[in-house]
Structures are given as structure tokens and as C-alpha cells.
Amino acid sequence: MQSAKDKLSNMALTAKEHIDICRATIDEKGEKAMAKTEEEKVIAHERAKARKAKAKMEMHEAKARHAEEKLKIKQYSLPSHEPPLVGSQQPLGAVAMPGKTHPSYPLGGNLTRNKHM
């Protein structure tokens, strides 16, 4: 569940970043159109670059926060030494007995065949 939440949050952040970058580009074009000198056009371009960089920085910081939250959740969850059994995932021939943790069939031993055959 947490992984899906992180993916959706990251997708929303990426969309917001793209919107901020488009907005910065549009603002840059407007400022360049209003500029009277070449220096004002350069200033408009530099401002747009700064806004784009800020949008990317905010996105990456938020992604890092999400990764930290995910790590904290993993660290505080109960440790599992064995993978959980899914459905009826038991060894072939094993009979599920309450309270037993090992298969109930013989594991090798003295298996002799009839020699008269």
C-alpha cells in the first residue's frame, strides 16, 4: 500500500514540476517580449533558469522525503526471518498439522525395496 502511495505522490510531484517549468518558460517569453535591451532578455532567461532549477529541486527534495518515510516504515515493521507462506505453499506430500513446523512425511532413512522382484 505504501509503495503505491509513494508512486502516486511521485507522479503528482513530477506533474507539478512540469507545470512549474512550463510556467517559467511562458513567463520568460513574456519578459523577453517586454524587454527593450539584450541585457533584459538575458536577465529574463536567467530568471527562468532559476525557476526551473527551483522546481526540480523541490521535486527531488519531496521524493527524498517520501523515500525516508518508506525506509522508516520498513525499519519499524516486525522483522521476518522467513518469507510468509502464501496459500497452500507447503512441501509436496506434507500434511498440515496444527502445532507442527516440519513436514509429516519421512525424509529419507531406511527405504528398502523388495529384493525378490
N, C-alpha and C positions, 0 to 999 in steps of 0.2 A: 504494500500500500504506500509506504513511504517513498519507494523508488518511483512510482507513478506520479506521486505528488511533486517530487523533485523534477521530473521530466517536464511536467506541465508548467511548473514555475519557471524553469529554464527557457521553455518555449515562449512564455509570456515575456520574459526579460529580453529575449532576442528580438521579439516583435517590437517591444518598446524601444530597443536600441535602434532598430531600423527606422522607426518613426522619428526618433530624435535626430538621426543622421540626415534623413530627408528634409526635416525642418531646418537643420543647419544649412543644408545646400540651398534650399529655397531662400532663406534669409541672406545667404551670401550673394545669390544672384540679384536680389533686390537691392542690397547695399552697393553692389558693383554698378547696377544701373543708375543709382543715385549719385555715384562717385563722379567727381569732376576731374580729379587728377589720378595719375597712375599710382601714387602713394596710397591714396584712399582705397583703390582696388586691391592693393597688396594687403592693407590692413584688414579689409573685409575677408580676404582669403585666409589670413592668419586666424581671425576670429572664428571662422567656420571650422578650420582645422582643430582649434582648441575645443570647440563644442563637440565635434565628432569624437575627439580623444576622451573627453569627459564622459560621453555616453558609453563608450566602450569600457572605460574604467569602472563605471558604476555597474555595468552588466557583469564584468568579471568579479568584482567585489561581492555582488549578490550571489553569484554561482559559488564562490568560495564559502560564503556563509551557509549556503544550502549543503555543501559537502561537509562542513564542520558539524552541522546539525545531524546529518546522516551518520557520521562517524560516532558522535556522542550516543545516538540511539543504539548503534551496534555495540558499543563498549558497555553500555549499561544493561543490555539484554542478558538473559541467562546463558551461560556457556553451554554448548552442546558438543560432547566429545564424539558422539556417533551420529551419523545422519539419521533423521527420523524415517521410520518405515512408512511407506505410502501404500495405502490399501492393504492388500494381502501379499506384501512383498516379503516372503519367507523362503528359506531354502527349500528346494524340491523335496517332497516327501515329509516335510516337517509338519507336525500336528501342533496346533496352538493349544497350549495348556496354561491355565492361569497360574501365575507364580513361577513359571519356568522361563529361564532366559536362554536355554540351549535347545537344539533340536532333539526330538524324542526318538529318532531312528538310530540304529547302530552305525558308528563311524569307523568302519574297518574291523579290525580284530580277527577273530578266528573264523574266516569264511572258507569252509572246505567244500569241495564238490564230491559227488558220489563217484568213486573210482571204478565202479563196476560198469560204467557206461562205455 
